[in-house]
Amino acid sequence: MIHYRENIYSLDNYERYITDSSLFENTGDGIIYTGIVPLITVVEPVVSNQHSVLIIPGGGYRRIVYEREGLDVGRWIAGQGYTAFILSYRMPSVNGYYSFADAKNALNFISYWAGMSERTFKSVGCMGFSAGGHLAGYITHLHYEEETSVRPDWMALIYPVISLDRSIAHQGCRKRLLDAGESEYSASLENSVTEYMPPVFIVHATDDKDVPVIHSLRYFNSIRDKGHHAEAHFFDKGGHGFGVSGKNGYPIEKWQSLLLEWLAEHKFY
C-alpha cells in the first residue's frame, strides 16, 4: 500500500515542475540527478504526524544520488508520517557555492509550501548524506548564526563529509568547494559549530573508505565541546553510501530505527 504522494517543484519560482527526463540518469547507483535546475521533491504522507524534514542527498558535489539518498529516504520517512522535501541542488563552481543558496531557498520553500497547503509543522528537520551532510551542517550553522526565520529543529547526518582538512578530506569535495571560493577552515564544519545548535544525530561506519569516520568523530567532539546535544552511532561494517537500502544483515541496518527512537525522545515524532 502506498503511504505517500509525490510532486516536484522548481526552486526558481516555487511552481510545479514538469520533469525533464534528460536531467536524470539511471546508473549502477540508481537514479542520478545531473541537471542544473534546482528542484525540490515533496513526498507527502497520507497520514501526517505534523513534522517535516529537508533531505539533502550526497554525490561528492558533482552529482545528486537522487534515488538511494533522496527518494528512497523520503518514501521511507513519509511512511513514518513525516512530510519529506528532497533537495536536488546545483553544484558549486568557480562562479559560486550555488548549493548553499539552494539549500537556504529549500528551507524557505518548506514554509511557503506549508502555507500554500494550509499545513502547520511542529518541527522542520534537516537530514544529509555524505556531501549532502556537509551542506546540511553548513546551512544549519549559518541559519543559527544569522537568526533566520527558518531554523532546522534537528539534524541527522549520515556518513557526512565534515572537514576540508587535506589529511582526511574527500578530495573531490575539497577541490570543488575551494574552487567555489570557500576557505578550508571556515568550510570545515568542526570549526564552525555555533553557540546555538539543534540536537544532532550522526551515523557512520568505521570501514568507510570514501569519507573516513574521523569526519564524524571530529564533528561530534566539537558539538559536545560546545555543550550541545548530540548522539552518534559508529558501526564496524557498512562502508559508504548505504542509505536505507540495507547491508546484508549488518547491525548498521538499525540506524533507521535508532533515528526514529531519537526523534521520539526529542519530541519530533
FIRODREN-676996 format. One record per residue: residue number from 0; chain; x, y, z of N, C-alpha, C in turn. Coordinates in steps of 0.1 Angstrom, whole numbers, padded with zeros to 4 digits. Layout:
ATOM   i ch  n_c1  n_c2  n_c3 ca_c1 ca_c2 ca_c3  c_c1  c_c2  c_c3
ATOM NUM  A     X     Y     Z     X     Y     Z     X     Y     Z
...
//
This chain:
ATOM   i ch  n_c1  n_c2  n_c3 ca_c1 ca_c2 ca_c3  c_c1  c_c2  c_c3
ATOM   0  A  0008 -0012  0000  0000  0000  0000  0009  0013  0000
ATOM   1  A  0006  0022 -0009  0013  0035 -0009  0009  0044  0002
ATOM   2  A  0018  0049  0009  0015  0058  0021  0020  0072  0018
ATOM   3  A  0021  0076  0006  0026  0090  0003  0022  0094 -0011
ATOM   4  A  0023  0108 -0013  0021  0114 -0026  0034  0122 -0030
ATOM   5  A  0037  0122 -0043  0049  0129 -0047  0046  0140 -0057
ATOM   6  A  0053  0151 -0055  0053  0162 -0065  0066  0169 -0066
ATOM   7  A  0070  0174 -0077  0083  0181 -0079  0080  0196 -0082
ATOM   8  A  0088  0204 -0075  0086  0219 -0077  0100  0225 -0081
ATOM   9  A  0099  0236 -0088  0111  0244 -0091  0114  0253 -0080
ATOM  10  A  0127  0254 -0076  0131  0263 -0065  0133  0277 -0071
ATOM  11  A  0132  0278 -0084  0133  0292 -0091  0121  0300 -0089
ATOM  12  A  0109  0293 -0090  0097  0301 -0089  0086  0294 -0080
ATOM  13  A  0090  0283 -0074  0081  0275 -0064  0069  0269 -0072
ATOM  14  A  0069  0268 -0085  0058  0262 -0092  0061  0248 -0095
ATOM  15  A  0050  0240 -0097  0051  0226 -0100  0060  0225 -0113
ATOM  16  A  0069  0215 -0112  0079  0213 -0123  0076  0201 -0131
ATOM  17  A  0075  0203 -0144  0073  0192 -0154  0087  0186 -0156
ATOM  18  A  0089  0174 -0151  0103  0168 -0151  0108  0166 -0165
ATOM  19  A  0120  0170 -0167  0127  0168 -0180  0135  0155 -0177
ATOM  20  A  0132  0144 -0184  0139  0132 -0182  0154  0132 -0185
ATOM  21  A  0158  0142 -0193  0172  0143 -0196  0181  0148 -0184
ATOM  22  A  0174  0153 -0173  0181  0157 -0161  0184  0146 -0152
ATOM  23  A  0178  0134 -0155  0180  0122 -0146  0187  0111 -0154
ATOM  24  A  0196  0104 -0148  0203  0093 -0154  0202  0081 -0146
ATOM  25  A  0198  0069 -0152  0197  0057 -0144  0211  0050 -0145
ATOM  26  A  0218  0048 -0134  0231  0043 -0134  0232  0031 -0124
ATOM  27  A  0244  0026 -0122  0245  0015 -0112  0243  0019 -0098
ATOM  28  A  0243  0033 -0096  0240  0038 -0083  0225  0042 -0082
ATOM  29  A  0217  0037 -0091  0203  0041 -0091  0201  0054 -0099
ATOM  30  A  0190  0061 -0097  0187  0074 -0104  0196  0085 -0099
ATOM  31  A  0203  0091 -0108  0212  0102 -0105  0207  0115 -0111
ATOM  32  A  0206  0126 -0104  0202  0139 -0109  0214  0146 -0115
ATOM  33  A  0214  0150 -0127  0226  0156 -0134  0223  0170 -0139
ATOM  34  A  0211  0176 -0136  0207  0188 -0141  0212  0201 -0134
ATOM  35  A  0209  0212 -0139  0214  0225 -0133  0202  0233 -0128
ATOM  36  A  0190  0227 -0128  0178  0234 -0123  0176  0229 -0109
ATOM  37  A  0176  0238 -0099  0173  0234 -0085  0159  0230 -0083
ATOM  38  A  0157  0218 -0078  0144  0212 -0077  0141  0207 -0063
ATOM  39  A  0129  0206 -0059  0126  0200 -0046  0114  0191 -0048
ATOM  40  A  0116  0178 -0044  0106  0168 -0045  0099  0167 -0031
ATOM  41  A  0085  0169 -0031  0078  0168 -0019  0071  0154 -0018
ATOM  42  A  0075  0146 -0008  0069  0133 -0005  0060  0135  0007
ATOM  43  A  0047  0135  0004  0037  0139  0014  0030  0126  0019
ATOM  44  A  0030  0124  0032  0024  0112  0038  0009  0113  0037
ATOM  45  A  0002  0102  0036 -0013  0102  0036 -0018  0106  0050
ATOM  46  A -0011  0101  0060 -0014  0104  0074 -0002  0111  0080
ATOM  47  A -0003  0124  0083  0008  0132  0087  0010  0132  0102
ATOM  48  A  0022  0132  0107  0025  0134  0121  0028  0149  0124
ATOM  49  A  0026  0158  0114  0028  0172  0115  0043  0176  0118
ATOM  50  A  0052  0167  0113  0066  0171  0113  0071  0170  0099
ATOM  51  A  0082  0177  0096  0088  0177  0083  0103  0176  0083
ATOM  52  A  0108  0172  0071  0123  0171  0071  0128  0174  0057
ATOM  53  A  0139  0182  0056  0146  0185  0044  0156  0175  0042
ATOM  54  A  0156  0167  0031  0166  0157  0028  0175  0161  0018
ATOM  55  A  0188  0161  0021  0199  0165  0011  0208  0154  0008
ATOM  56  A  0206  0148 -0004  0214  0137 -0009  0228  0141 -0011
ATOM  57  A  0237  0131 -0012  0251  0134 -0015  0254  0132 -0030
ATOM  58  A  0267  0130 -0032  0272  0128 -0046  0285  0135 -0049
ATOM  59  A  0292  0138 -0038  0306  0144 -0040  0306  0158 -0045
ATOM  60  A  0295  0165 -0044  0294  0179 -0050  0296  0179 -0065
ATOM  61  A  0293  0167 -0072  0294  0167 -0086  0281  0161 -0093
ATOM  62  A  0273  0155 -0084  0260  0150 -0089  0251  0148 -0077
ATOM  63  A  0239  0143 -0079  0229  0141 -0068  0225  0126 -0068
ATOM  64  A  0228  0119 -0058  0224  0105 -0057  0209  0105 -0053
ATOM  65  A  0201  0108 -0063  0187  0112 -0061  0178  0100 -0055
ATOM  66  A  0181  0088 -0060  0172  0077 -0056  0176  0072 -0043
ATOM  67  A  0188  0067 -0041  0192  0060 -0029  0193  0069 -0017
ATOM  68  A  0197  0081 -0018  0199  0090 -0007  0188  0101 -0007
ATOM  69  A  0179  0100 -0016  0168  0110 -0016  0155  0104 -0016
ATOM  70  A  0151  0099 -0028  0137  0094 -0030  0134  0082 -0020
ATOM  71  A  0144  0073 -0020  0142  0061 -0011  0140  0065  0004
ATOM  72  A  0148  0075  0008  0148  0080  0021  0134  0087  0024
ATOM  73  A  0131  0096  0014  0118  0103  0015  0106  0094  0016
ATOM  74  A  0106  0084  0008  0094  0075  0009  0094  0067  0022
ATOM  75  A  0106  0063  0027  0106  0056  0040  0101  0065  0051
ATOM  76  A  0106  0077  0052  0103  0086  0063  0089  0091  0062
ATOM  77  A  0084  0093  0050  0070  0096  0048  0061  0085  0053
ATOM  78  A  0065  0073  0052  0058  0062  0057  0057  0062  0073
ATOM  79  A  0066  0070  0079  0065  0072  0093  0057  0085  0097
ATOM  80  A  0051  0092  0087  0043  0103  0090  0049  0117  0087
ATOM  81  A  0062  0117  0083  0069  0130  0080  0066  0134  0066
ATOM  82  A  0065  0147  0064  0065  0153  0051  0079  0156  0047
ATOM  83  A  0084  0149  0036  0098  0150  0032  0099  0159  0020
ATOM  84  A  0110  0167  0021  0113  0176  0010  0127  0173  0005
ATOM  85  A  0129  0167 -0007  0141  0162 -0012  0147  0173 -0021
ATOM  86  A  0159  0178 -0017  0166  0188 -0025  0175  0183 -0036
ATOM  87  A  0173  0187 -0048  0182  0185 -0059  0189  0198 -0062
ATOM  88  A  0201  0200 -0058  0208  0213 -0058  0218  0214 -0069
ATOM  89  A  0221  0227 -0072  0231  0229 -0082  0245  0227 -0076
ATOM  90  A  0255  0224 -0084  0268  0221 -0079  0276  0234 -0077
ATOM  91  A  0286  0234 -0068  0294  0245 -0066  0303  0246 -0079
ATOM  92  A  0307  0258 -0082  0316  0261 -0094  0324  0273 -0091
ATOM  93  A  0333  0276 -0101  0341  0288 -0099  0333  0301 -0098
ATOM  94  A  0320  0300 -0101  0311  0312 -0100  0304  0313 -0087
ATOM  95  A  0306  0303 -0078  0299  0304 -0065  0295  0291 -0060
ATOM  96  A  0291  0291 -0047  0287  0280 -0039  0271  0279 -0041
ATOM  97  A  0267  0276 -0053  0252  0276 -0055  0245  0266 -0046
ATOM  98  A  0251  0255 -0042  0244  0245 -0034  0239  0251 -0021
ATOM  99  A  0247  0260 -0015  0243  0267 -0003  0230  0275 -0005
ATOM 100  A  0230  0283 -0016  0219  0292 -0019  0206  0283 -0021
ATOM 101  A  0208  0272 -0028  0196  0263 -0030  0191  0257 -0017
ATOM 102  A  0200  0253 -0008  0196  0247  0005  0189  0258  0013
ATOM 103  A  0194  0270  0013  0187  0281  0020  0173  0283  0014
ATOM 104  A  0172  0283  0001  0159  0285 -0005  0150  0274 -0002
ATOM 105  A  0155  0262 -0001  0147  0250  0002  0140  0251  0016
ATOM 106  A  0147  0256  0026  0141  0258  0039  0130  0269  0038
ATOM 107  A  0132  0279  0030  0121  0289  0028  0109  0283  0021
ATOM 108  A  0112  0274  0011  0101  0267  0004  0093  0259  0013
ATOM 109  A  0098  0253  0023  0090  0245  0032  0080  0253  0039
ATOM 110  A  0084  0266  0043  0074  0275  0049  0063  0279  0039
ATOM 111  A  0068  0281  0027  0058  0285  0016  0049  0274  0013
ATOM 112  A  0054  0262  0012  0045  0250  0009  0035  0248  0020
ATOM 113  A  0040  0249  0033  0031  0247  0044  0019  0257  0044
ATOM 114  A  0022  0270  0041  0012  0280  0040  0002  0277  0028
ATOM 115  A  0008  0273  0016  0000  0271  0005 -0009  0259  0007
ATOM 116  A -0004  0249  0014 -0012  0236  0017 -0020  0237  0029
ATOM 117  A -0020  0248  0036 -0027  0250  0049 -0023  0240  0059
ATOM 118  A -0010  0238  0060 -0004  0228  0070  0004  0236  0080
ATOM 119  A  0005  0230  0092  0013  0236  0102  0023  0225  0107
ATOM 120  A  0036  0227  0106  0045  0218  0110  0050  0221  0125
ATOM 121  A  0051  0211  0133  0056  0212  0146  0071  0213  0146
ATOM 122  A  0077  0208  0136  0092  0209  0135  0096  0207  0121
ATOM 123  A  0108  0212  0118  0115  0211  0105  0129  0205  0108
ATOM 124  A  0131  0193  0103  0144  0187  0105  0152  0188  0092
ATOM 125  A  0165  0185  0093  0174  0185  0081  0183  0173  0082
ATOM 126  A  0182  0165  0071  0189  0152  0071  0198  0152  0058
ATOM 127  A  0211  0149  0060  0221  0150  0049  0229  0137  0049
ATOM 128  A  0232  0133  0036  0240  0121  0034  0253  0125  0027
ATOM 129  A  0265  0121  0032  0277  0123  0025  0280  0138  0023
ATOM 130  A  0282  0142  0010  0284  0156  0008  0271  0164  0011
ATOM 131  A  0259  0158  0010  0247  0164  0015  0247  0166  0030
ATOM 132  A  0255  0158  0037  0256  0161  0052  0264  0173  0054
ATOM 133  A  0274  0176  0046  0282  0188  0047  0273  0200  0045
ATOM 134  A  0265  0199  0034  0256  0210  0031  0245  0212  0042
ATOM 135  A  0240  0201  0047  0230  0203  0058  0237  0210  0070
ATOM 136  A  0249  0206  0074  0255  0212  0085  0258  0227  0082
ATOM 137  A  0263  0230  0070  0266  0243  0067  0254  0252  0068
ATOM 138  A  0243  0248  0062  0231  0257  0062  0225  0258  0076
ATOM 139  A  0226  0247  0084  0221  0248  0098  0230  0258  0106
ATOM 140  A  0243  0257  0105  0252  0266  0112  0249  0281  0109
ATOM 141  A  0248  0283  0095  0246  0297  0091  0232  0302  0095
ATOM 142  A  0222  0294  0095  0208  0298  0098  0208  0302  0113
ATOM 143  A  0215  0294  0121  0215  0298  0136  0223  0310  0138
ATOM 144  A  0234  0311  0132  0243  0323  0134  0236  0336  0129
ATOM 145  A  0228  0335  0118  0221  0347  0113  0208  0349  0119
ATOM 146  A  0203  0339  0127  0190  0340  0134  0179  0342  0123
ATOM 147  A  0179  0334  0113  0169  0335  0102  0156  0329  0107
ATOM 148  A  0145  0331  0100  0132  0327  0104  0130  0312  0103
ATOM 149  A  0137  0305  0094  0136  0291  0092  0148  0284  0097
ATOM 150  A  0148  0278  0109  0159  0271  0115  0156  0257  0117
ATOM 151  A  0164  0248  0112  0162  0233  0115  0161  0231  0130
ATOM 152  A  0151  0223  0134  0149  0220  0148  0157  0208  0152
ATOM 153  A  0162  0200  0142  0171  0188  0145  0178  0186  0132
ATOM 154  A  0189  0178  0133  0197  0175  0122  0202  0160  0123
ATOM 155  A  0201  0153  0112  0206  0139  0111  0216  0139  0100
ATOM 156  A  0229  0134  0103  0239  0134  0093  0244  0119  0092
ATOM 157  A  0243  0114  0080  0246  0100  0077  0259  0100  0068
ATOM 158  A  0269  0093  0073  0283  0093  0068  0286  0106  0061
ATOM 159  A  0286  0117  0069  0288  0131  0064  0302  0134  0061
ATOM 160  A  0304  0142  0050  0316  0150  0048  0315  0161  0058
ATOM 161  A  0326  0163  0066  0326  0174  0076  0338  0183  0073
ATOM 162  A  0350  0178  0071  0362  0186  0071  0368  0187  0057
ATOM 163  A  0374  0199  0054  0382  0200  0042  0397  0199  0045
ATOM 164  A  0401  0196  0058  0414  0193  0061  0420  0183  0051
ATOM 165  A  0431  0187  0045  0437  0179  0034  0440  0165  0038
ATOM 166  A  0444  0163  0051  0448  0150  0056  0437  0140  0056
ATOM 167  A  0424  0144  0057  0413  0135  0058  0402  0138  0048
ATOM 168  A  0403  0149  0041  0392  0153  0032  0388  0144  0021
ATOM 169  A  0376  0144  0017  0371  0138  0005  0377  0148 -0006
ATOM 170  A  0386  0143 -0014  0394  0153 -0022  0385  0159 -0033
ATOM 171  A  0376  0152 -0038  0367  0158 -0048  0359  0170 -0042
ATOM 172  A  0353  0167 -0030  0345  0178 -0023  0354  0190 -0020
ATOM 173  A  0366  0187 -0015  0375  0197 -0011  0378  0206 -0023
ATOM 174  A  0382  0200 -0034  0386  0208 -0046  0374  0216 -0051
ATOM 175  A  0362  0211 -0051  0351  0218 -0057  0347  0230 -0048
ATOM 176  A  0348  0228 -0035  0344  0239 -0026  0355  0250 -0026
ATOM 177  A  0367  0246 -0026  0378  0256 -0027  0377  0263 -0040
ATOM 178  A  0374  0256 -0051  0373  0263 -0064  0361  0273 -0064
ATOM 179  A  0351  0270 -0056  0339  0279 -0055  0342  0291 -0046
ATOM 180  A  0354  0292 -0040  0357  0303 -0032  0356  0301 -0017
ATOM 181  A  0353  0289 -0013  0352  0286  0002  0366  0284  0007
ATOM 182  A  0368  0288  0020  0381  0286  0027  0381  0272  0034
ATOM 183  A  0393  0266  0034  0394  0253  0041  0389  0254  0055
ATOM 184  A  0393  0264  0062  0390  0265  0077  0375  0267  0079
ATOM 185  A  0369  0277  0072  0355  0280  0075  0345  0270  0070
ATOM 186  A  0349  0263  0059  0340  0253  0053  0342  0239  0060
ATOM 187  A  0351  0238  0070  0352  0226  0078  0342  0228  0090
ATOM 188  A  0332  0219  0090  0322  0221  0100  0326  0220  0114
ATOM 189  A  0337  0213  0117  0342  0212  0131  0347  0225  0136
ATOM 190  A  0349  0234  0127  0354  0248  0131  0343  0258  0132
ATOM 191  A  0331  0254  0128  0321  0265  0128  0308  0261  0136
ATOM 192  A  0310  0252  0146  0298  0249  0155  0295  0262  0162
ATOM 193  A  0282  0266  0162  0278  0279  0167  0274  0278  0181
ATOM 194  A  0271  0289  0187  0267  0290  0201  0253  0283  0203
ATOM 195  A  0245  0284  0193  0232  0278  0194  0231  0267  0183
ATOM 196  A  0227  0256  0186  0226  0244  0177  0214  0236  0180
ATOM 197  A  0208  0230  0170  0197  0220  0173  0204  0207  0177
ATOM 198  A  0197  0197  0183  0202  0184  0186  0206  0177  0173
ATOM 199  A  0217  0169  0173  0223  0163  0161  0224  0148  0163
ATOM 200  A  0220  0140  0153  0221  0126  0153  0231  0122  0141
ATOM 201  A  0241  0114  0144  0251  0110  0135  0252  0095  0133
ATOM 202  A  0254  0090  0121  0257  0076  0118  0269  0075  0109
ATOM 203  A  0278  0066  0112  0290  0064  0103  0295  0050  0105
ATOM 204  A  0300  0044  0094  0307  0031  0095  0322  0033  0096
ATOM 205  A  0328  0026  0105  0343  0028  0107  0351  0022  0095
ATOM 206  A  0345  0014  0086  0352  0009  0074  0349  0018  0062
ATOM 207  A  0344  0030  0064  0341  0039  0053  0354  0043  0046
ATOM 208  A  0356  0040  0034  0369  0043  0027  0368  0056  0020
ATOM 209  A  0355  0061  0017  0354  0073  0009  0354  0085  0018
ATOM 210  A  0347  0085  0029  0347  0096  0039  0350  0089  0052
ATOM 211  A  0363  0090  0057  0367  0083  0069  0358  0088  0081
ATOM 212  A  0357  0078  0090  0349  0081  0102  0354  0092  0111
ATOM 213  A  0367  0096  0109  0372  0108  0116  0364  0120  0114
ATOM 214  A  0358  0121  0102  0349  0133  0100  0338  0134  0111
ATOM 215  A  0331  0124  0113  0320  0124  0123  0326  0125  0137
ATOM 216  A  0337  0119  0140  0343  0119  0153  0347  0134  0156
ATOM 217  A  0353  0141  0147  0357  0155  0149  0344  0163  0152
ATOM 218  A  0334  0161  0143  0322  0169  0145  0315  0167  0158
ATOM 219  A  0314  0154  0162  0307  0150  0174  0315  0157  0186
ATOM 220  A  0328  0156  0186  0336  0162  0197  0334  0177  0197
ATOM 221  A  0334  0184  0186  0332  0198  0185  0318  0202  0191
ATOM 222  A  0308  0195  0187  0294  0197  0192  0294  0196  0208
ATOM 223  A  0300  0185  0212  0299  0182  0227  0308  0192  0234
ATOM 224  A  0319  0196  0228  0327  0207  0235  0320  0220  0237
ATOM 225  A  0310  0222  0228  0302  0235  0229  0290  0233  0239
ATOM 226  A  0289  0221  0244  0278  0218  0253  0264  0215  0247
ATOM 227  A  0265  0211  0234  0252  0209  0227  0249  0194  0227
ATOM 228  A  0236  0191  0223  0231  0177  0224  0235  0170  0211
ATOM 229  A  0241  0158  0212  0245  0150  0200  0245  0136  0204
ATOM 230  A  0240  0128  0195  0241  0113  0196  0247  0107  0184
ATOM 231  A  0257  0099  0186  0264  0093  0174  0265  0078  0175
ATOM 232  A  0263  0071  0164  0264  0057  0163  0274  0053  0153
ATOM 233  A  0284  0046  0157  0295  0041  0149  0295  0026  0148
ATOM 234  A  0295  0021  0135  0293  0007  0133  0306  0002  0126
ATOM 235  A  0309 -0011  0129  0322 -0017  0124  0321 -0019  0109
ATOM 236  A  0310 -0023  0103  0308 -0025  0089  0297 -0018  0083
ATOM 237  A  0298 -0014  0071  0287 -0006  0064  0292  0001  0052
ATOM 238  A  0305  0005  0052  0311  0012  0041  0305  0026  0039
ATOM 239  A  0304  0030  0027  0299  0043  0024  0287  0042  0014
ATOM 240  A  0277  0051  0016  0266  0052  0006  0255  0041  0008
ATOM 241  A  0253  0036  0020  0243  0026  0022  0229  0031  0022
ATOM 242  A  0227  0044  0025  0213  0049  0025  0204  0041  0034
ATOM 243  A  0192  0038  0028  0182  0030  0036  0181  0016  0029
ATOM 244  A  0191  0012  0021  0189  0000  0013  0193 -0012  0020
ATOM 245  A  0199 -0012  0032  0202 -0024  0039  0216 -0029  0036
ATOM 246  A  0223 -0035  0045  0236 -0040  0043  0238 -0055  0047
ATOM 247  A  0229 -0063  0041  0231 -0078  0043  0231 -0082  0057
ATOM 248  A  0222 -0077  0066  0222 -0082  0079  0232 -0075  0089
ATOM 249  A  0240 -0066  0084  0249 -0059  0093  0241 -0051  0103
ATOM 250  A  0247 -0049  0115  0240 -0041  0126  0237 -0027  0121
ATOM 251  A  0244 -0022  0111  0242 -0008  0107  0228 -0006  0101
ATOM 252  A  0221 -0017  0097  0208 -0016  0093  0198 -0009  0103
ATOM 253  A  0203 -0010  0116  0194 -0005  0127  0194  0010  0127
ATOM 254  A  0202  0017  0119  0203  0032  0121  0189  0039  0119
ATOM 255  A  0180  0033  0111  0167  0040  0109  0159  0039  0121
ATOM 256  A  0158  0027  0127  0151  0026  0140  0157  0034  0151
ATOM 257  A  0170  0035  0151  0177  0043  0161  0173  0058  0159
ATOM 258  A  0172  0062  0147  0169  0076  0144  0154  0079  0149
ATOM 259  A  0145  0070  0146  0131  0072  0150  0130  0072  0165
ATOM 260  A  0138  0064  0172  0138  0064  0187  0143  0078  0192
ATOM 261  A  0154  0083  0186  0160  0095  0189  0150  0107  0187
ATOM 262  A  0143  0107  0176  0133  0117  0173  0122  0117  0183
ATOM 263  A  0117  0105  0186  0107  0104  0196  0111  0110  0210
ATOM 264  A  0124  0107  0213  0129  0111  0226  0129  0127  0227
ATOM 265  A  0132  0133  0215  0133  0148  0214  0119  0154  0210
ATOM 266  A  0109  0146  0210  0095  0151  0207  0094  0156  0193
ATOM 267  A  0101  0149  0184  0100  0153  0170  0094  0141  0162
ATOM 268  A  0085  0134  0168  0079  0122  0162  0065  0120  0167
//
